[in-house]
């Protein structure tokens, strides 16, 4: 372990967070290679909603930072990680109006790359859900420089929380979450110019089964699926499969995997397994991993991070060219933590046949 953050509590020193590297607490701990802060001394009081992407030059990360979620000084901060560690470049989006005399809160950053290596950032600007406007920034240099921000067409949100899919013809497929009339999810897509957008209607009924933190995945060349979270009273992982292509979708189904009503992250690994990072039900101080071959049946694969108290929230996942898996998460709203995982060691916590989560209505 590189470092343990310590805090004073009632006169005693206690570890603020434990990333258990091979101490026998579970498969994910044995898979952990290293852990660190993205920024060891962030200037902002609150830091959250991280996103991560693998570029040709290393890792890129972005997150919200300011006085707190929804505060006018909350902007999008950016950092790059090369061989020497993390370099924080500072704020790259601030919600400043065209006159430069007022700011609006920024939220929901999502980083992703295309086949040519360009780095993209979606983010939202707005105080209330009904006022949200979506923006896009592009970096041809893996985050070393950014082109002028571009506002998406009215009504388009782009990706929310999790990266989109770039298809072979240049089409971008995004999973979006709307909050103005309850928690609903939908799919949006754009042509390769990213100027012309279309979308489905809501894929769930917010007041029957609300859904949040959608992530779109591609189990096969011609197959698409979405994972999401159904919060209380369900606290279950949700699966929605596309009927054909990505324009028409089946009804959402609750799976047996119990999750907290907090954001999730999911990615398809190069060994073709699906990896999920989530808070287990009732445990916001734990980030657990689970693996699946088919998106229907999920097997827990240990805890990637845990703390004796507080909240570890909003995981983000990416796999780099060296096959390593990178997990970022919000540590108590104070810092963004980074854990490096060996995917070969991310295995079910029990090949004993327990913990397999099957689908149910």
N, C-alpha and C positions, 0 to 999 in steps of 0.2 A: 504494500500500500504506500503510495507516495505521500499522502498527507491526510490527517484527520483534523477536521475543524472542531474546535473546542469552544464551549461557552460556559459561563458561570451560572449555576442555578442553585439558589439557596445555599451559597457558600461552598458548593462542591463542584468539581470539574466533571463534566459528563461529555461523552462524544456526541456531537450534534448530528452526525449521520454515519451510518456504517455501510460501506460497500464491501461485502465480505468476500475477499479474494481467496477462494479455496479453503475456507475454514469449515467446510463440511455441512453448511446449512442448506445446500440445494444445488441443483445442476447449474443454474444461472450464475451462482457465485463462483463456481469452478471455471465458468466460461469467461469471467471478467479478467481482463488483462491489466487495465489501469483505470484510474479515475482522477479527475481534476476539475477545477473551476474554469469556465470559459473566461471570466473576468474575476480575478481574486479580490478586487477592491472596486466594485461597481459604484459609480457616482450617484446613482439613483436609489431612492428608498425602496422602490418596488421593481422587480424584474420577473417577467413571466411569459407564457405562451411561446416557448422556443420552437424553432424549426431548423433543420439541418439538411445539407445536400453535399454529395461528394462531387468535386470538380476535378479537372485534370491537374490542378496545382495543389490539391489537398481538400480539406473540409471548409465549408462555409456555414455560418450560423447567423441567425437573426432572431430577435426577440423584442418584446415590448418593455420599455423602461420609462419610469416617471414617478410621480407621487403615488400613483395607484391606478388600477383599472378604470378607464373612463375619465380620468382627470385630463385637463386640457394640455398639460405638459407631457403627456405620454406619447412617445414617438417610437420609431423602429430603429433599433441599434443593430450593428453588423460586426462580425469578426471573421477572420480567416485563420486556419490552422495549417502550418507547414511543418517541416522537420524540427523547427525550433519552438514549436508550441503555438499558442493562440496569440494573435495580434488583433486588438480591438480597434476598428477604424472609426467608431463613433456612430452618430445618428445619421441615417440615410433617408428617413422620411419623418416629417414632423407635423403634417396637417396644416401647414401655414397657408392662409388664404392668399389670393393673388395680389392683394395690397400689402401683404407682409406685416399686418398689424394685429392678427388674431390667429390662434391655433385651435384645431379641433382634434380630439383624441384619435390616435391610430390603434388598430387592433388586428388580430388574425393574420400575422405574417406567414407566408408559405414560400419556401425556396424550392426550386427545381431546375434541372438542366435539360437541354435538348441534345440531339444526336451530334451536333457540331461543337458541343462544349459550352455554349452560351449559358449564362446563369440568369434566372428569372426570379422576380419577387412579386407575389401578389400581396396586397394588404388592403385593409378597409379603413375608412375615415368616417367618423360620425359618432355622436354622443348617444343617440337612441337607435334601436333597430330599424325604425321606419326612415331614419335619415342616413343610413349607411350608403356610402359610395365606394366602389371598388377601383383600385389603381394597380398598374403594372409598371415595374421598372426592369430594365434589361442591362446586363453587364456582359460585354463581349470578352472581358479580361478576368473572368473568375472572381469578380468582386473588387478588383483594384480600381475600377472606375465604372461609373454608372451613367447611362443615357437618361435624358429627361423623362420624368414620370408621364404615364399616359393613363387617362381615365377610361375605364371600360364603358361600353354603351349602357344607357339607362336600364336598370333591372338586372344586369349581369353582376354576379358576385365573384366569378372565378372559383378558385379552390378555397375551401375553408378548413383550416387546421392541418390537412394532410395533402401531400403532393399529388398532382394530376398525372395522367398518362399521356405520353406522346405516342401516337400511332405512326405506322410506317408512311402514311401519306401526308403526315404533318398535322393531322387533326389533334387537337388537345381536348382531352376528356377530363372533366373536373367533378368532384363531389362537393356540393355546396349545402350550407345550412342556413335556413331563414329563421328569424326569431320574432318577427313583427306580429305574427298571429299564432304563437306557440312554436314549439320546437319541431321544425319540419326539415326534411332533406330532399334534395333533388339532384339531377345531373345536368350539367351545362357543357357545351362543346363549342369550339371555335375552329375556323379554318386556319391554315398555316400562317396567315398574316396576323392572326389574333385580333382582327378588327370586326369580324362578323360572327355574332354569337347566337346560339339557339339553346333552348332548355326544355326539360320535361316539366310537367306539373309536379306538385308534391307527391312523394312516393309513400307517405304515411299520413294518417290523420292525427293531427297534433293532440287532440283532446281524447283520443282513444288510446294511442300508443305514441307518445312523443319520442323523437329520436334526435341525437346530437352526435357531433364529432364524426361525420361520415368519411370513409376512405374508399376510393374506387380501386379495384384490383382486376387483373386480367388472368384468369386461370388457364385460358387457352387463347390461341390466335383469334378465334371468333366468339369468345365467351367473355362476359364481363359480370362482375359482382360488386356489391357494396357491403361493407361492414359499418355498423353504427352502434350506439349505446341507447338502450331504453332505460331511462332513469326511474326513480321511484314512481310507482310502487313495484316496478318489474325488476330493475337492477339486473338486466340480462344483456348479453351481446346479441345483436340483431344482424341477420343476413338477408339481403335482397338480391335476387339474381335477375339478370336481363333476359328477356324472352328471345330476342334476336338482335344482334348488334348492341347498341347502347341507347337506343331511342325509346324502347318500350321495356317495362320492368314488371316483374311479379309483385305480389304483396309481400310486405316484410314478415319475417318469421323470427320469433325469439328462439335463441339457442339455449342450451342448458348451462353454459358457462356464466357463472355469477360474477358481475362486475359492479363497481361503484358507479354512480351516475356522474362520472367525470370523463374528460377526454381520453381517447385511446390513440395509439399509433399502430400501423401495420405495414408490412413490406413483404414482397416475395423475394426470398433469397435465391442465390444463383444455383443452389442445390434443389430448387423447385419447391421447397417447403415454404409455408407462410408463417411469419413470425408476428406475434401480437405483444404489445406492451400495454399494461393496464393496471389500474388500482383494483385489487379484489374487493368484493362487497364488504363495506364496513371498515376498510383499512386504507385511509388516505395517506398513511405514513409508510406505505409499501408500494413499490412498483414490481409487478410480477410479469414474467414472460410465459407465453404459451405457444405451442407449435401445432400446425395442422397440415395435412396433405390435401384436403378437399374443401376447406372453409366451413365444413359442417361440424366436424368433430375436432375439438380442441383439447390438447393435453397440457396442463401446467408444466413449466420447465424451470421452476425455482424463482427465487427473488433476485432481481438485479440490483435493487436498492431498498434500504429500509432505515428507519430512524425510530428512536424510542418514543418520540412525540413529534408534533408538527405535521406538516403536509408535504408530500412529494407528489407533484401533479404534472399534468400536461406533457407526457412523454413524446419524443420525436425520434424517428429511426431513419438510418440510411446505411447502405453497404458500400464500401469503397472498392477501388480496383484491386486492392490486396485481399479482398474477401472479408475484411474485418467489418463488424457491425458496430455502429456508433449510436449510442443512446444519449439524448439530452433530456433534461427535465428541470422543472421549476422547484427549487429547494426553499420551501417556506416563504416564497415570494421575495426572497432576498438575493439569491444568486441562481445562475444557470449552471448545472452540473453536467459533466461529460464522462460517460463510461464507455470503454472500448471492450467489445466482446468477441470471443473466438466462436464463429458459428458452428464449427465442428464439435464444440463442447456444449452447445445449447441442445440438450437432449431432454426428453421427458423425465420429470422428477421421479417417476416410477414406471418402468416398463412392466410394472406389476399388474397393469390392467386397470388401475384406479384412476379417477380424475378425468376420464374420457367424457367429453361433453357432446351429447347428441342433440339433434334438432328437435324442436317441438313447436307447436302453434302457440 
